[in-house]
Amino acid sequence: MDGYEAARRIVDLAPGLPIVGQTAHALAEDRARCLAAGMVDYIAKPIELEKLAEVILRHTQPRIRRAS
C-alpha cells in the first residue's frame, strides 16, 4: 500500500485526523495528488525541521476566532 491509499483509508476511519504527506517530489501535481487522497498538506524531502514543525502546528493548533 502506498501513502495515497493509506491516507484514503485513514480518512475513512478517522475523518477529522489531519494527514500530512511526505514526498520526495515538490511538483504541483504531487501536491494535488496528496490533497486528492485526503491529506491536509504535504512536505517535500529533504525535511527541514522548522518547516515540519510549522506544518504540524498549522493543522493541530486550535483556530482562534476573532471578534467582529
Secondary structure, 3 states (H helix, E strand, C coil): CCHHHHHHHHHHHCCCCCCEEEECCCCHHHHHHHHHCCCCEEEECCCCHHHHHHHHHHHHCCCCCCCC
